[in-house]
Amino acid sequence: MADQLKRASASRKGAGESAIPPAVPDRKARHKVEETEMRIVGAGLAAVISMSTCTVALAADHELVLGYLAFKGTSYLEVAETISDRISKATDGRVEIKINSSLLGGAALAPGIRDRQVDMGLVVDAYYAGTKPLLGVPALPGLVNSLAEYRSLMDGDLGAKFAEMWRADFNSVSLMNVPFCPQILASVDAISTVDELSGKKLRVHNPETGRLIAAAGAKPTALPAAEILPGLQQGVIDGVFTASCWAEASGLPDVVTHVSEWKVAAYLPWELLINADSLGELPEDLQKAITDELAAWQGELYDSYEARNQDLADKWRAHGTNYVVIDDAEISRLVGDEFSGPVYEAWYGAAEGAGLDGRALVESVRASLKSN
């Protein structure tokens, strides 16, 4: 056999065919070829994975824009910053919420939701109480004195009236209603008695508290939230009634030396509103998923309210602030008839102008609280 192969080879040479066999890649060359092929396959696979990832990222069927204000240290801001993830999970990624704190400011949020400049928004009820007296009910002196009382009112007829007002006047559906942390008076000088209110320039954020302290001799002073800190530094105001958690997180311990718990309008809410058309255009299953999720979240915020706020006094004291809880006798004096009488009379007049029977409403609130 070997001789036959030799003769065949010689025959091919004789015929002019090259005696050099076709090149066969050595081991290193083959390895390089395999590496190249693997890189090509890997690149293709990566591209497929990347395209799949992009598909997932863009999978939301509906997009909603939410406007809010940057209130540090509050449950309000926590909701604004985490609602996108929470709703995405609740809707299996079908609804995306984009948040924006620069589109609309202050009292412009609710009208902006009505006019659909944004689909949703976190609004501060007190900002609208001047023109919507119904929203001032929780701030009426001595009326609501605990979280449990406030929650029972919002779960009952008063909450239903709030929802009706938002729908009728702002074409909005209220999805959450939660109080800010307790309100305090942060001041440059000590204000621990009613008499010490006299002559003090105090910033307030609702008309009811403004009228109350005015009756006690203080000077309510209007000031945007962004100007509170410089206002205190420059003597424009002597103090501010505001949410304790926001004040502590926003630099006020650097300029005030005294904080007092007056339990005046202590439970003032924020609400999450959505334009009724923006909600209605979503499929019914998504509407239900969103409203159910936010109702559950609201319950969580109420249930954790005390625990979330129990260390606020210690936080203030850690800054070196003189923190005092005003005794019941002094609070009773402030919210008693002498000073609160003018507040209620002014509110009754505003309510009548808005088409409300204010006296009947207050009596129904008192009856409701008494029965619970």
C-alpha positions in Angstrom: 0.0 0.0 0.0 2.8 2.4 0.9 4.4 1.7 -2.6 1.1 2.5 -4.3 0.8 5.8 -2.4 4.3 6.8 -3.4 3.7 6.0 -7.1 0.4 8.0 -7.0 2.3 10.9 -5.5 5.0 10.7 -8.1 2.4 10.5 -10.8 0.7 13.8 -9.6 4.1 15.5 -9.5 4.7 14.4 -13.0 1.5 15.8 -14.1 2.6 19.2 -12.8 0.5 19.3 -9.6 2.3 20.8 -6.7 3.8 18.4 -4.3 3.0 20.9 -1.4 -0.3 19.9 0.2 -2.9 22.5 1.1 -2.0 24.5 4.2 -3.5 23.1 7.4 -3.8 25.7 10.3 -1.5 24.9 13.2 -2.9 24.7 16.7 -2.3 28.4 17.6 -4.0 29.5 14.4 -7.0 27.4 15.0 -7.2 28.8 18.6 -7.2 32.4 17.2 -10.0 31.5 14.8 -12.1 30.0 17.5 -11.5 33.1 19.7 -12.7 35.3 16.9 -15.8 33.3 16.4 -16.6 33.3 20.1 -16.2 37.1 20.2 -18.6 37.5 17.3 -21.1 35.2 18.9 -20.7 36.9 22.2 -21.2 40.3 20.7 -24.3 39.2 19.0 -25.6 37.7 22.2 -24.8 40.9 24.1 -26.7 42.9 21.5 -29.7 40.6 21.9 -29.6 40.9 25.7 -29.2 44.7 25.4 -32.2 44.9 23.1 -34.2 42.8 25.5 -33.2 45.0 28.4 -34.3 48.1 26.5 -37.6 46.5 25.7 -38.2 45.9 29.4 -37.2 49.5 30.3 -39.6 50.8 27.7 -42.4 48.4 28.5 -44.7 50.8 30.4 -47.9 51.3 28.5 -48.9 54.5 30.3 -46.9 57.5 31.6 -48.1 59.9 34.3 -46.3 63.1 35.4 -46.4 64.0 39.1 -45.7 67.5 40.5 -44.5 68.0 44.0 -42.6 70.3 46.4 -39.2 69.4 48.0 -40.3 69.3 51.6 -37.4 67.6 53.3 -37.8 65.2 56.1 -41.5 64.6 55.5 -43.7 61.6 54.5 -44.8 63.9 51.7 -41.3 63.8 50.1 -41.0 60.1 50.8 -44.1 59.4 48.8 -42.9 61.7 46.0 -39.5 59.9 45.8 -40.7 56.3 46.0 -44.1 56.4 44.2 -42.6 55.5 40.8 -41.2 52.2 42.0 -44.3 51.4 44.1 -46.7 51.9 41.3 -44.5 50.2 38.7 -44.5 47.1 40.9 -48.3 47.3 41.6 -49.0 47.5 37.9 -46.4 45.0 36.7 -44.5 47.8 35.0 -47.4 49.0 32.9 -47.6 52.4 34.5 -44.6 54.7 34.8 -44.8 57.8 37.0 -42.3 60.6 36.3 -41.8 63.1 39.2 -40.9 66.7 38.8 -40.5 69.4 41.5 -39.9 72.3 39.2 -43.0 72.4 36.9 -45.4 74.0 39.4 -44.9 75.6 42.8 -46.9 76.1 45.9 -50.6 76.8 45.4 -50.2 76.4 41.6 -50.2 72.6 41.9 -54.0 71.9 42.3 -54.9 74.2 39.4 -52.1 72.6 37.4 -53.6 69.2 37.9 -57.1 70.5 37.0 -55.7 72.0 33.8 -53.6 68.8 33.2 -50.3 70.6 33.2 -49.4 67.6 35.2 -51.4 64.4 35.7 -50.9 64.1 39.4 -49.6 66.1 42.3 -48.9 66.2 46.0 -50.8 69.3 47.3 -50.8 71.0 50.7 -54.4 71.5 51.8 -53.6 74.6 53.9 -52.4 76.5 50.8 -56.0 76.4 49.5 -57.9 77.0 52.7 -58.1 80.8 52.0 -60.4 80.2 49.0 -61.7 76.7 49.9 -62.8 77.1 53.6 -63.8 73.5 53.8 -60.1 72.6 53.8 -59.6 74.8 56.9 -61.8 72.6 59.2 -58.8 70.6 60.6 -57.1 73.9 61.6 -60.1 75.4 63.5 -58.9 75.9 67.1 -59.5 73.1 69.5 -61.5 71.0 67.0 -59.2 68.2 66.1 -56.8 67.1 68.9 -55.4 63.7 68.0 -54.3 61.6 65.0 -57.1 59.2 65.7 -59.7 62.0 65.6 -58.3 63.3 62.3 -58.3 59.8 60.8 -61.8 59.1 61.8 -63.0 62.4 60.2 -61.2 61.6 56.9 -62.6 58.1 56.9 -66.1 59.6 57.4 -68.3 62.4 56.1 -65.6 65.1 56.2 -63.3 63.1 54.0 -66.1 62.5 51.6 -66.7 66.3 51.4 -63.1 66.9 50.7 -63.1 64.4 47.9 -66.3 66.0 46.4 -64.7 69.4 46.5 -61.5 68.3 44.7 -63.6 66.5 42.1 -66.0 69.4 41.5 -63.6 72.3 41.7 -60.3 70.8 40.4 -61.5 67.8 38.3 -59.3 65.7 40.6 -59.5 62.4 42.5 -58.0 62.3 45.9 -56.0 59.1 46.3 -54.2 59.8 49.6 -54.8 62.2 52.5 -52.2 62.1 55.3 -51.2 64.6 57.9 -47.8 66.1 58.0 -45.8 65.4 61.2 -47.0 67.5 64.2 -46.9 71.3 63.9 -44.7 73.3 66.2 -43.7 76.9 66.8 -40.0 77.5 66.1 -38.8 80.9 67.3 -35.8 83.0 68.0 -37.0 83.8 71.5 -39.0 81.7 74.0 -42.8 81.7 73.4 -44.3 79.4 76.0 -47.3 81.5 77.2 -50.1 83.2 75.4 -48.8 86.6 76.7 -45.5 86.0 75.0 -47.2 85.8 71.6 -48.0 89.5 71.8 -46.1 91.6 69.2 -44.3 88.6 67.7 -44.1 88.4 63.9 -45.0 84.8 63.1 -45.2 83.1 59.8 -48.3 80.8 59.5 -49.5 78.7 56.6 -53.2 78.7 57.1 -55.8 81.4 57.7 -57.3 79.9 60.9 -54.0 79.9 62.8 -53.3 83.3 61.5 -56.5 84.7 62.9 -56.0 82.9 66.2 -52.6 84.3 67.0 -53.7 87.7 65.8 -56.5 87.6 68.4 -53.8 86.8 70.9 -51.7 89.9 69.9 -49.2 88.4 67.5 -48.6 89.6 64.0 -49.2 87.0 61.3 -46.7 87.4 58.5 -46.9 86.0 55.1 -43.7 84.5 53.8 -42.9 81.8 51.1 -41.4 78.6 52.5 -38.1 79.3 50.7 -37.8 82.6 52.6 -38.4 81.3 56.1 -34.7 80.6 56.9 -33.4 84.0 55.7 -36.5 85.6 57.2 -35.6 84.3 60.6 -31.9 85.3 60.2 -32.7 88.8 59.1 -35.5 89.5 61.7 -38.3 89.6 59.1 -40.1 87.1 61.3 -39.6 86.1 64.9 -40.9 82.5 64.5 -42.8 80.1 62.3 -45.7 77.6 62.8 -44.7 74.7 60.7 -44.2 70.9 60.5 -41.6 69.8 63.0 -39.9 67.3 60.7 -39.6 69.7 57.8 -38.2 72.5 60.1 -35.7 70.2 61.7 -34.4 68.8 58.4 -34.3 72.2 56.6 -31.8 74.1 58.7 -34.0 75.9 61.2 -32.0 74.6 64.2 -29.2 76.8 62.9 -31.2 80.0 63.4 -33.9 79.3 66.1 -33.2 78.5 69.7 -36.7 77.7 70.9 -39.3 75.2 69.8 -42.7 74.9 71.5 -45.5 72.3 71.0 -48.7 74.3 71.0 -50.9 71.6 69.5 -52.6 74.3 67.4 -53.7 73.0 64.0 -51.5 70.0 64.8 -52.7 67.7 62.1 -52.6 69.4 58.7 -52.7 67.2 55.6 -51.2 66.8 52.3 -53.1 65.0 49.5 -52.2 63.1 46.4 -54.5 64.2 43.6 -54.8 62.8 40.1 -56.6 64.5 37.2 -59.9 62.6 36.8 -59.4 62.3 33.0 -55.8 61.0 33.4 -57.1 58.3 35.8 -60.1 57.5 33.7 -58.1 57.0 30.5 -56.3 54.1 32.2 -57.7 50.6 31.8 -60.0 49.6 34.7 -57.6 47.0 36.1 -54.8 49.6 36.3 -57.1 52.1 37.9 -57.9 49.6 40.6 -54.3 48.5 41.0 -53.2 52.1 41.6 -56.1 53.1 43.9 -55.8 49.9 45.9 -52.0 50.4 46.3 -52.2 54.0 47.4 -55.0 53.2 49.8 -52.8 50.6 51.4 -49.9 53.0 51.5 -52.0 55.6 53.2 -52.9 53.1 55.9 -49.3 52.3 56.4 -48.4 56.0 56.9 -51.2 56.4 59.5 -50.2 53.2 61.3 -46.5 54.3 61.5 -47.2 57.9 62.2 -46.4 57.9 65.9 -43.3 55.8 65.5 -42.0 57.9 62.7 -42.4 61.1 64.8 -41.6 60.0 68.3 -38.0 61.2 68.3 -38.6 64.6 66.9 -38.2 66.4 70.2 -34.9 64.5 70.8 -33.6 65.6 67.4 -34.3 69.2 68.2 -32.7 69.0 71.6 -29.6 67.4 70.1 -29.2 70.6 68.2 -29.1 72.5 71.5 -32.6 73.9 71.0 -34.8 74.6 74.0 -37.8 72.3 73.3 -40.9 72.6 75.4 -44.4 71.1 75.4 -46.9 73.7 76.3 -49.1 72.7 79.2 -52.8 72.0 78.7 -53.9 75.0 80.7 -52.1 77.5 78.4 -53.3 75.7 75.3 -56.9 75.8 76.6 -56.5 79.5 77.1 -55.3 80.1 73.6 -58.0 78.0 71.9 -60.7 79.2 74.3 -63.6 81.4 73.3 -61.7 84.7 73.9 -59.3 84.1 71.1 -61.0 81.3 69.0 -64.4 83.0 68.9 -63.3 85.5 66.2 -61.6 82.7 64.2 -64.8 80.7 64.0 -66.9 83.7 63.2 -64.6 84.6 60.3 -64.6 81.0 59.1 -68.4 80.8 59.2 -68.5 83.9 57.0 -66.0 82.4 54.5 -67.9 79.1 54.5 -71.2 80.9 53.7 -69.5 82.7 50.9 -68.4 79.3 49.5 -71.9 77.9 49.7 -71.4 75.9 52.9 -73.3 75.9 56.1 -70.3 76.3 58.4 -72.1 76.1 61.7 -73.9 72.9 60.7 -70.6 71.4 59.5 -68.7 72.1 62.7 -71.5 70.7 64.7 -71.5 67.5 62.7 -67.7 67.2 63.1 -68.1 67.6 66.9 -70.9 65.1 67.0 -68.8 62.6 64.9 -65.8 63.0 67.2 -67.9 62.6 70.3 -69.4 59.4 69.1 -66.1 57.8 68.3 
